[in-house]
Each structure stands twice: as C-alpha cells, then as structure tokens.
C-alpha cells in the first residue's frame, strides 16, 4: 500500500500550500502529491490524469476535502468508480470519510451532490450580484476605446475639451491626449 495525495485550487492566483502541507503531515511523499490549478467542475486536469496513471491496486489517495477532488456529482461518482475498479481507495481527511466500503461510497455520493449544489448557489449569487450592479450603472468588461474621429470632429467644430468629455463620457485628459496624438 502506497499513499498518494491530490490537491486542487480553482485559480492560478490561489495557493496549494495549505493542502500540500496537510498531505505531507500524513506522510505522503512529495513526489506522490499531484496538484492542479483548475476548476473542479471538469475532470480534464493534468495532475489528476497523472495520478490515475501512477496509482495501483491497494494504493490510497488522500485528499484534504471532498470538493478538492471535484464539484460535479456525476464526475465525482465516475472518478470514485474508476479508482474503485483499479482497487484504489480515496480518503477525505477533513471529512473523515473514505471510499472503502458501501457506506463510504454512499456518503461520498451524497456529499458530492451537496458540493455541486453549493457551486450552483455560488454561481447564482454571483449572477444576482452582477445583475444588481448593472442596475446601479456598473459596467463590466473592457473599457471602450476612444473615438478619436468624434473627438477631432467636435474639436474642429469649436467644442471645448470639457464639453467633449461630457458628451462622450470620457475624462477631459483623454480628450487632450487624443487631440495631442492627432498632431
């Protein structure tokens, strides 16, 4: 029996250190810890793929939390089945559960559904927040580029920089920059 570890965070800005340190305290060798910086909503992850190649019958995979392995219930069930068919068990350290035995698999299936529901709620709250922000006038996305042609046309018609800025909803300094670039 060999111990392997798996750690995942959703974005490249997040740190894997806490998860890796936890796995190390459970005697998982550094070269047997596989990591990903990717969403848990997909199973297409290089670290997870490499882990699947390395484990053999009788091995145990340690994961700090259930949602670190995945967020989609169907994917989680398939992953658990795939490892089970290989004779590999998965233990979730924070939850204190394992895929060993029928009850462990049932609990993990239920918790996977809960993790997926939580992900859906997070997305729902995010979308609600965006909708509310848009209603308050917050604009998302890249700033629109300056319409230099419109700035020059207004300026040639005698409109001042402050008024051009108000009409085009841009800063007066942007008007001056655009006029300076046209020389």
N, C-alpha and C positions, 0 to 999 in steps of 0.2 A: 504494500500500500504506500503510495506516494501522495503527498499533499501538494495541491496546486492552488493558486489564488487568482481571482479575477476582480478587477476594479474598473469602474467606468464613471466618467463625468460627462455631462451633456455638451459642454462647450470647451473650446481650447483655452478660454480665459480662466476656467476653474482648475483647481489643483487636485491631483490624485494622492498627494502626500499622506493625508489622514487615513485613507483606505489602505494604502500600501503599508504604512506603519502598523496598522491593526493586523494585517495579514502576516507581517514579519513577526509580531509578538506571538502569533500562533504557530511559529516555527515553519513558515513557508519560505523556502529558499528564494533569494532574489531572482534567480534565473527561471523560476517556476511561477512567477507572478506575471500575468498577462493583463494589459491595460488598453483602454480605448477612451478617446475623447470624441464621443459621438452620441447622438440621440438613442435612447433606449427603445424608441418606437420601431426600430428596424433591427434585424439580426445580421445585416451586412456590415460587420465590423471586423477589421483586420486582427485585432487582439483576440477576439472570440473565435475567429476562424483558426488562428494558430493554436489556441487552447484545444480545440476539437481534434487537431492533428496530433498533439503531444500526449493527451491522456490515454490511458489503457485500462483494461478491466481491473477493478479493485481500487482504483485511484479515487481520491476525494477532492472536490473543488470547494474551496472556501470563498464565500462572497460576504462582504460586510452586511449588506441589506438586500432584501428581495428586489427592490426597484433598481438596483445597480446592475442586475442581470438583464432586466428588460421591463418595459411598461405595457406592452401589448399582451393580453391574456392568451390569445391563440399562439403567438410566438413563444411565450413562456412555456406553455404546455408542450409545444413541439420540441423546444430545447430540452426540457426535462425528460421527455420521452426519448429523444435522441441520445442523451447522456445515459439514461437508464438502459437502453438497448446495448450500449457499449459496456455496461457494468460499472458505470461511474456514478457516484453519489455527489449531491450538492448539499452543502451546509451553509445556512444563512446565519451568521454569527450574532447580529443584533436581535434577530427574531427568535433565535434558539430553536430553529426548525431544520429539518433535513428531508431530503427526498427518499431516504431509506424507509421502506415500509409503506403500506397503503394509506395510513392516516397522515403521514408526512406529505405524500403526494396530494391528498385531498386538501389539506390546509394550504399548501402552496398554490393550488388552483384557485382557491377562494381568495387568498391574498393577492394573487396576480390580477384577479378581476377588480379588486379594490384599488390596486395601483393604477390600472387602466382608467378606472372611473375618476381617480384623483387627477390624472393627466388631462382628461376631458374637462374636468371642472376648472383646472388652471387655464386651459385654452379658452374656455367660455368666459372666465373672469377677465382675461386679457382682452378678448374681443369687446366685452362690455365697456371696459376702460377706454379702449380706442374710440368706440362709438361716442362715449360721453365727452372725451377730449375733442373729437371732431365737432361735436355740437357746440362746444365752447370756443371754437375757432382755431384750435391747434391743428397745424398742418404737418403731415408726416411725409417722409421721403426727402429726396434730394431737393435742394433749393433750385428754383428755376433759374436758367441763365439770363443774363441781361439782354434786353432787346436794344442793342446799340443803334440800330436803324431808327427805332422810335425815339430814342434819346436825342440823336442828332437832328431828326426832323423837328421835334419840339423846340430844341435849342435854336435852330435856324429860323423858326417862326417867332423868336423873341421870348419864349417861355424861360423863366429863371430856373436854376438848379433845384431850389427848394420845391417849387411847384411841380417840376418834372418828377422829383422823388415822390411827392404825394400822389400824383396821378398814376405813376407806375408801381407804387407801393414798394419803393426801394429807398435805401439811405441816400442822403444828399452826397455823401462821399463817393458812393458808387456812381452817381451821375458825373461827378468831377473826374473820376477815374476813367469812365467811358469816353468822356469828352477829350481827356488828355491822350488817350490811346488812338483817337481818330486823327490826330495831327500828323 
